[in-house]
Amino acid sequence: MLERFFVKPQTVDRIKDCWLGPQIDQYVTVLCEQDYASRSIYRRVPILTKFAAFTAVRNVDQIEQAEALIEPFIDDWLFIRRADRSVDACRRDRNFVGGIVRHFFSQVVSKSDNTSRRIAWPIPFATQVPGFFDYLRAERGLRPSSIHHYRHYLRGFERYLGDVGCEVTTLSLPVVTGFVTTQAQHFGPRSMIGLASTLRVFLRYVHREGFLQRDISKLVEVPQHYRLADIPRSIGWDSVQKMLDQVDRRTVVGRRDYAMLLLMISYGLRAREVAMLTLDDLDWKRDRLHVRERKAEHSTTYPLAPVVGEAIVDYLKNGRPEVPGRQLFWRHLAPRSPLTQSAVSCMATKYLHRAGIPVSRPGSHTLRHACVQRLVDSGFPLKTIGDYVGHRAASSTMIYAKVQVDGLREVALGDGEDLQ
């Protein structure tokens, strides 16, 4: 397979002669099967060849040992090319090179071992504070999904400490405050609560294990966020139409995105529910749409609106790739894989931005809110609306009464009694 992309026999021989040569050749085959562009393969193979040389110099010729050298290889790569490079450029290079090597391990090495093909991102503070994530599992009894959030927040904290040149053993409150202030520019209220809670648990453990002399965990304030304090971030129906007008339905991507947007607008589907739809969920004989993967672990059946059905048919005939899987919506570029929840949400965000619609934290939930708000404004009972969009609790729907202007006006006016 390498001969297909590299003309010179010497180049092919050099790649095959390195100790990772067979795996690299297999990786190229995998990329071809997933319809990767030739230019993408050209960029990946030289990096993997250099990674093989980097590990060979360190007397590593076992896959298990090589995986532990991914981070040192990235550091060495950046050190050689760091001259006149900005911080953002170095960060992009780190993500690019690291992503290629980790993708190589996930697609070839893990596949041959019949293990998970999910990319294993490095555990934050694995060397500086070993045992923290074992503590979360064993002592605090957290589920993997909860531990994932800890990794997400602490990965950013570890990167921030590296940028400011601070070690865990020299942590101080001003450093922690600086990190929190930086993240507040990008996080919403709920994310800030999660970040502060994560830092408090981490700092408490660091002090308990003797890595930090002073316990500063209690000095990290957790923001207060009161239930029902917010109002739904929905948009008007004119804005919805303006967003739909931004979709170029002449393209494959446009036909796919238009169908997904209509599903979220018409039925209030969440991004995850759209991503989990399959061909089996479409009952064309009865004009029904089955949504099986709901948040409350139940299913809902909707009448398939003509405009939604026509958009899906247009995508199936003129957009959906020929793939063996039954998932409804797929990536149009390599690797050929079903769309993820985050991809669906990012797609909605893209069109909201393109339409110039001002809304806080735009995304798929903005369209869900718009669907519910339109039903509220049309006078449907809250219980009916909650069942329609799959709310688990009535309180989730009641919040929309706060922005039902006509109803609130009637409450304020009362029954028209005369006040003496």
C-alpha positions as CSV (number, residue, x, y, z in Angstrom):
1,M,0.0,0.0,0.0
2,L,2.9,2.4,0.6
3,E,4.0,2.1,-3.0
4,R,0.7,3.8,-3.9
5,F,1.7,7.0,-2.3
6,F,5.5,7.1,-2.4
7,V,7.2,6.8,-5.8
8,K,10.8,6.3,-4.8
9,P,11.6,2.7,-3.8
10,Q,14.2,4.1,-1.3
11,T,11.5,5.9,0.5
12,V,9.3,2.9,0.7
13,D,12.2,0.7,1.9
14,R,13.1,3.2,4.6
15,I,9.6,3.2,6.0
16,K,9.3,-0.6,5.9
17,D,12.7,-1.1,7.4
18,C,11.9,0.8,10.6
19,W,10.7,-1.3,13.5
20,L,7.1,0.1,13.1
21,G,7.2,-0.4,9.4
22,P,4.5,-3.2,9.2
23,Q,2.2,-1.2,11.5
24,I,2.7,1.9,9.4
25,D,1.9,0.0,6.3
26,Q,-1.2,-1.4,7.9
27,Y,-2.2,2.1,9.1
28,V,-2.0,3.4,5.5
29,T,-4.3,0.6,4.5
30,V,-6.8,1.6,7.2
31,L,-6.7,5.2,6.1
32,C,-7.4,4.2,2.5
33,E,-10.4,2.1,3.6
34,Q,-11.7,5.1,5.4
35,D,-11.4,7.4,2.4
36,Y,-8.7,9.6,3.7
37,A,-7.3,12.1,1.2
38,S,-3.8,11.4,-0.3
39,R,-2.4,14.6,1.1
40,S,-3.5,13.6,4.6
41,I,-1.6,10.3,4.3
42,Y,1.4,12.1,3.0
43,R,1.5,14.2,6.1
44,R,1.0,11.4,8.5
45,V,3.5,8.8,7.4
46,P,6.7,11.0,7.8
47,I,5.6,11.8,11.4
48,L,5.2,8.2,12.3
49,T,8.5,7.3,10.7
50,K,10.2,10.0,12.9
51,F,8.3,8.6,15.9
52,A,9.7,5.1,15.1
53,A,13.3,6.6,14.9
54,F,12.7,8.5,18.2
55,T,11.8,5.4,20.0
56,A,14.5,3.2,18.4
57,V,17.2,5.6,19.7
58,R,15.9,5.0,23.2
59,N,16.1,1.2,22.7
60,V,12.4,0.7,22.5
61,D,11.1,-1.9,20.1
62,Q,7.9,-3.0,21.9
63,I,4.5,-1.4,21.2
64,E,3.6,-1.2,24.9
65,Q,6.8,0.7,25.7
66,A,6.5,3.0,22.6
67,E,3.0,4.3,23.6
68,A,4.5,5.7,26.8
69,L,6.9,7.9,24.7
70,I,4.2,9.8,22.8
71,E,4.5,12.9,25.0
72,P,8.3,13.0,25.0
73,F,8.2,12.7,21.3
74,I,5.9,15.6,21.0
75,D,8.1,17.7,23.3
76,D,11.1,16.8,21.2
77,W,9.3,17.7,18.0
78,L,8.2,21.1,19.3
79,F,11.7,21.8,20.7
80,I,13.3,21.4,17.3
81,R,10.7,23.6,15.6
82,R,10.0,26.1,18.3
83,A,12.0,29.0,16.9
84,D,9.9,32.1,16.2
85,R,6.7,30.1,16.9
86,S,3.9,31.6,18.9
87,V,2.3,29.9,21.8
88,D,-0.9,29.2,19.8
89,A,1.1,27.8,16.9
90,C,3.0,25.5,19.3
91,R,-0.3,24.3,20.8
92,R,-1.7,23.6,17.3
93,D,1.5,21.6,16.5
94,R,1.2,19.7,19.7
95,N,-2.4,18.7,19.0
96,F,-1.6,17.9,15.3
97,V,1.4,15.7,16.0
98,G,-0.1,14.1,19.1
99,G,-3.3,13.4,17.3
100,I,-1.6,11.6,14.5
101,V,0.4,9.3,16.7
102,R,-2.5,8.6,19.0
103,H,-4.7,7.9,16.1
104,F,-2.1,5.5,14.8
105,F,-2.2,3.5,18.0
106,S,-6.0,3.5,18.2
107,Q,-6.5,2.3,14.7
108,V,-3.7,-0.2,14.3
109,V,-2.3,-1.3,17.6
110,S,-5.5,-1.4,19.7
111,K,-7.3,-3.0,16.8
112,S,-4.8,-5.8,16.5
113,D,-5.1,-6.4,20.3
114,N,-9.0,-6.5,20.1
115,T,-9.0,-3.7,22.6
116,S,-10.8,-0.4,22.6
117,R,-10.1,1.8,19.6
118,R,-10.9,5.0,21.5
119,I,-8.0,7.4,21.6
120,A,-6.3,7.3,25.1
121,W,-5.5,10.8,26.0
122,P,-2.8,11.2,28.7
123,I,-4.0,11.3,32.2
124,P,-3.4,14.8,33.7
125,F,-0.9,15.0,36.5
126,A,-0.1,11.3,36.1
127,T,3.6,11.8,37.1
128,Q,3.2,14.8,39.5
129,V,0.3,13.5,41.5
130,P,0.1,9.7,40.9
131,G,-2.9,7.9,42.3
132,F,-5.5,10.7,42.1
133,F,-7.8,9.0,39.7
134,D,-7.5,5.7,41.5
135,Y,-8.6,7.7,44.6
136,L,-11.6,9.0,42.7
137,R,-12.6,5.4,41.7
138,A,-11.7,3.5,44.9
139,E,-12.4,6.0,47.7
140,R,-15.0,8.4,46.3
141,G,-16.7,5.7,44.2
142,L,-17.1,7.9,41.1
143,R,-18.5,6.5,37.8
144,P,-16.3,6.6,34.7
145,S,-18.5,9.4,33.3
146,S,-17.8,11.6,36.4
147,I,-14.1,10.8,36.2
148,H,-14.1,11.9,32.6
149,H,-15.2,15.4,33.7
150,Y,-12.3,15.5,36.2
151,R,-9.9,14.7,33.4
152,H,-11.3,17.4,31.2
153,Y,-11.0,20.1,33.8
154,L,-7.6,19.0,35.1
155,R,-6.2,18.7,31.6
156,G,-6.7,22.4,31.2
157,F,-5.3,23.1,34.7
158,E,-2.2,21.1,33.9
159,R,-1.7,22.9,30.6
160,Y,-2.1,26.3,32.4
161,L,0.5,25.4,35.0
162,G,2.9,24.5,32.2
163,D,2.3,27.8,30.5
164,V,3.0,29.9,33.6
165,G,5.9,27.7,34.7
166,C,4.4,26.5,38.0
167,E,4.7,23.0,39.7
168,V,2.1,21.3,41.8
169,T,4.4,21.6,44.8
170,T,4.6,25.4,44.5
171,L,0.9,26.0,43.9
172,S,-0.6,29.1,45.4
173,L,-4.0,30.7,45.6
174,P,-3.1,33.5,43.0
175,V,-2.1,30.8,40.5
176,V,-5.4,28.9,41.0
177,T,-7.3,32.2,40.8
178,G,-5.6,33.1,37.6
179,F,-6.6,29.8,36.0
180,V,-10.2,30.1,37.1
181,T,-10.4,33.7,35.8
182,T,-9.0,32.5,32.4
183,Q,-11.6,29.7,32.2
184,A,-14.4,32.0,33.2
185,Q,-14.1,33.7,29.8
186,H,-15.1,30.5,28.0
187,F,-17.3,28.6,30.6
188,G,-20.9,29.0,31.5
189,P,-22.1,29.1,35.2
190,R,-22.6,25.3,35.4
191,S,-19.2,24.6,33.9
192,M,-17.6,27.0,36.4
193,I,-19.3,25.1,39.3
194,G,-17.9,21.9,38.0
195,L,-14.4,23.4,37.5
196,A,-14.3,24.9,41.0
197,S,-15.6,21.6,42.6
198,T,-12.9,19.6,40.7
199,L,-10.1,21.9,41.8
200,R,-11.2,21.7,45.4
201,V,-11.2,17.9,45.4
202,F,-7.8,17.9,43.6
203,L,-6.2,20.4,45.9
204,R,-7.5,18.6,49.0
205,Y,-5.9,15.4,47.7
206,V,-2.7,17.1,46.9
207,H,-2.4,18.4,50.4
208,R,-3.4,15.1,52.0
209,E,-0.7,13.2,50.1
210,G,2.0,15.7,51.1
211,F,2.6,17.2,47.7
212,L,1.5,20.7,48.9
213,Q,2.1,21.9,52.5
214,R,-0.9,24.2,52.7
215,D,-4.4,23.2,52.1
216,I,-5.9,25.9,49.8
217,S,-8.8,23.8,48.6
218,K,-11.3,25.7,50.9
219,L,-10.2,29.0,49.5
220,V,-11.5,28.1,46.0
221,E,-15.0,29.5,46.0
222,V,-17.7,27.6,44.2
223,P,-20.0,30.0,42.3
224,Q,-23.7,30.0,43.3
225,H,-26.2,29.1,40.7
226,Y,-29.8,29.1,41.7
227,R,-32.3,26.8,40.1
228,L,-34.7,28.4,37.7
229,A,-32.6,31.5,37.8
230,D,-32.1,31.4,34.0
231,I,-34.5,31.7,31.2
232,P,-34.4,29.5,28.1
233,R,-32.0,30.7,25.4
234,S,-34.5,30.3,22.6
235,I,-34.8,32.3,19.4
236,G,-37.9,33.6,17.6
237,W,-39.4,31.7,14.6
238,D,-38.2,34.4,12.2
239,S,-34.6,33.7,13.4
240,V,-35.2,30.0,12.9
241,Q,-36.2,30.7,9.3
242,K,-33.2,33.0,8.9
243,M,-30.9,30.2,10.1
244,L,-32.4,27.7,7.7
245,D,-31.9,30.1,4.8
246,Q,-28.1,29.8,5.5
247,V,-28.0,26.1,4.5
248,D,-26.9,25.4,1.0
249,R,-29.0,22.5,0.0
250,R,-27.2,22.0,-3.3
251,T,-24.3,20.4,-1.5
252,V,-24.1,17.0,0.3
253,V,-23.3,18.6,3.6
254,G,-26.2,21.1,3.2
255,R,-28.7,18.4,2.5
256,R,-27.6,16.4,5.6
257,D,-27.5,19.5,7.8
258,Y,-30.9,20.7,6.7
259,A,-32.5,17.4,7.6
260,M,-30.9,17.5,11.1
261,L,-31.9,21.1,11.7
262,L,-35.5,20.3,10.8
263,L,-35.5,17.4,13.2
264,M,-34.3,19.6,16.1
265,I,-36.7,22.4,15.3
266,S,-39.8,20.3,14.6
267,Y,-39.5,17.8,17.4
268,G,-37.1,19.4,19.9
269,L,-34.7,16.5,19.6
270,R,-31.4,16.7,21.5
271,A,-28.1,16.5,19.6
272,R,-27.5,12.9,21.0
273,E,-31.0,11.8,19.9
274,V,-30.3,13.0,16.3
275,A,-26.9,11.4,16.2
276,M,-28.4,8.0,17.4
277,L,-31.1,7.9,14.7
278,T,-30.9,4.9,12.4
279,L,-32.6,3.9,9.2
280,D,-34.8,1.5,11.2
281,D,-36.3,4.5,13.1
282,L,-38.0,5.7,9.9
283,D,-41.4,4.1,9.3
284,W,-42.2,5.2,5.8
285,K,-45.4,3.2,5.5
286,R,-47.1,4.8,8.5
287,D,-45.2,8.1,8.2
288,R,-43.7,7.7,11.7
289,L,-40.4,8.7,13.3
290,H,-39.2,6.6,16.3
291,V,-36.8,8.2,18.7
292,R,-35.5,5.4,20.9
293,E,-32.4,6.8,22.6
294,R,-34.0,9.4,24.8
295,K,-32.4,11.0,27.9
296,A,-35.0,9.5,30.2
297,E,-34.3,6.0,28.7
298,H,-37.7,5.8,27.0
299,S,-38.8,6.1,23.4
300,T,-41.2,8.5,21.6
301,T,-43.0,8.1,18.3
302,Y,-43.8,11.2,16.2
303,P,-45.8,11.7,13.0
304,L,-43.3,12.3,10.3
305,A,-44.0,15.8,9.0
306,P,-43.9,16.1,5.2
307,V,-41.2,18.8,5.2
308,V,-39.0,16.7,7.5
309,G,-39.6,13.5,5.5
310,E,-38.8,15.3,2.2
311,A,-35.5,16.6,3.6
312,I,-34.5,13.2,4.9
313,V,-35.4,11.6,1.5
314,D,-33.3,14.2,-0.3
315,Y,-30.4,13.4,2.0
316,L,-30.8,9.6,1.6
317,K,-30.9,9.9,-2.2
318,N,-28.3,12.6,-2.8
319,G,-26.1,12.8,0.2
320,R,-25.8,9.8,2.5
321,P,-22.6,7.8,1.7
322,E,-22.8,4.1,0.7
323,V,-21.8,2.6,4.1
324,P,-22.8,-0.7,5.7
325,G,-23.9,0.9,9.0
326,R,-27.6,1.6,9.8
327,Q,-26.9,5.0,11.4
328,L,-28.8,7.8,9.6
329,F,-26.3,10.7,9.6
330,W,-22.7,10.2,8.6
331,R,-19.5,12.3,8.1
332,H,-19.0,13.3,4.5
333,L,-15.2,13.3,4.9
334,A,-12.7,10.7,6.1
335,P,-12.9,8.8,8.3
336,R,-16.3,7.5,7.3
337,S,-18.2,7.3,10.6
338,P,-21.5,8.2,12.1
339,L,-21.9,11.8,13.3
340,T,-21.4,12.2,17.0
341,Q,-23.4,14.3,19.5
342,S,-20.8,17.0,19.6
343,A,-20.7,17.2,15.8
344,V,-24.5,17.7,15.6
345,S,-24.3,20.5,18.2
346,C,-21.4,22.2,16.4
347,M,-23.3,22.0,13.2
348,A,-26.2,23.9,14.8
349,T,-23.8,26.5,16.3
350,K,-22.2,27.1,12.8
351,Y,-25.5,28.0,11.2
352,L,-26.6,30.2,14.1
353,H,-23.4,32.1,13.8
354,R,-23.6,32.3,10.1
355,A,-27.1,33.8,10.4
356,G,-25.8,36.4,12.8
357,I,-28.4,35.5,15.5
358,P,-27.4,36.9,18.9
359,V,-28.0,34.1,21.5
360,S,-26.1,33.0,24.6
361,R,-24.1,29.7,24.1
362,P,-25.7,28.9,20.7
363,G,-26.0,25.2,19.8
364,S,-28.5,22.4,19.3
365,H,-30.2,23.1,22.6
366,T,-31.1,26.6,21.2
367,L,-33.2,24.9,18.6
368,R,-34.8,22.6,21.2
369,H,-35.7,25.7,23.3
370,A,-37.1,27.4,20.1
371,C,-39.4,24.3,19.5
372,V,-40.7,24.3,23.1
373,Q,-41.1,28.1,23.1
374,R,-43.2,27.9,20.0
375,L,-45.5,25.3,21.5
376,V,-45.8,27.3,24.7
377,D,-46.7,30.4,22.7
378,S,-49.3,28.4,20.8
379,G,-51.2,27.6,24.1
380,F,-50.4,23.9,24.5
381,P,-50.5,22.6,28.1
382,L,-47.1,22.3,29.7
383,K,-47.7,18.6,30.4
384,T,-48.3,17.9,26.7
385,I,-45.2,19.9,25.7
386,G,-43.1,18.0,28.2
387,D,-44.2,14.7,26.9
388,Y,-43.6,15.9,23.3
389,V,-40.0,16.8,23.8
390,G,-39.2,14.0,26.3
391,H,-38.8,16.0,29.6
392,R,-38.4,13.7,32.6
393,A,-39.8,16.2,35.1
394,A,-42.6,18.8,34.8
395,S,-40.2,21.4,36.3
396,S,-38.1,21.2,33.1
397,T,-41.0,22.5,31.1
398,M,-42.3,25.0,33.7
399,I,-39.3,27.2,33.2
400,Y,-40.7,28.2,29.8
401,A,-43.7,29.8,31.5
402,K,-41.3,32.6,32.6
403,V,-41.0,33.9,29.1
404,Q,-44.7,33.5,28.0
405,V,-45.3,37.2,27.9
406,D,-49.0,37.1,27.2
407,G,-49.7,34.7,30.0
408,L,-47.6,36.7,32.5
409,R,-49.4,39.9,31.4
410,E,-52.8,38.3,32.2
411,V,-51.5,37.2,35.6
412,A,-50.3,40.7,36.3
413,L,-53.6,42.3,35.3
414,G,-55.6,39.8,37.5
415,D,-59.4,39.4,37.0
416,G,-59.9,43.1,36.5
417,E,-61.3,43.8,40.0
418,D,-61.6,47.4,41.1
419,L,-59.3,48.4,43.9
420,Q,-60.9,50.9,46.4
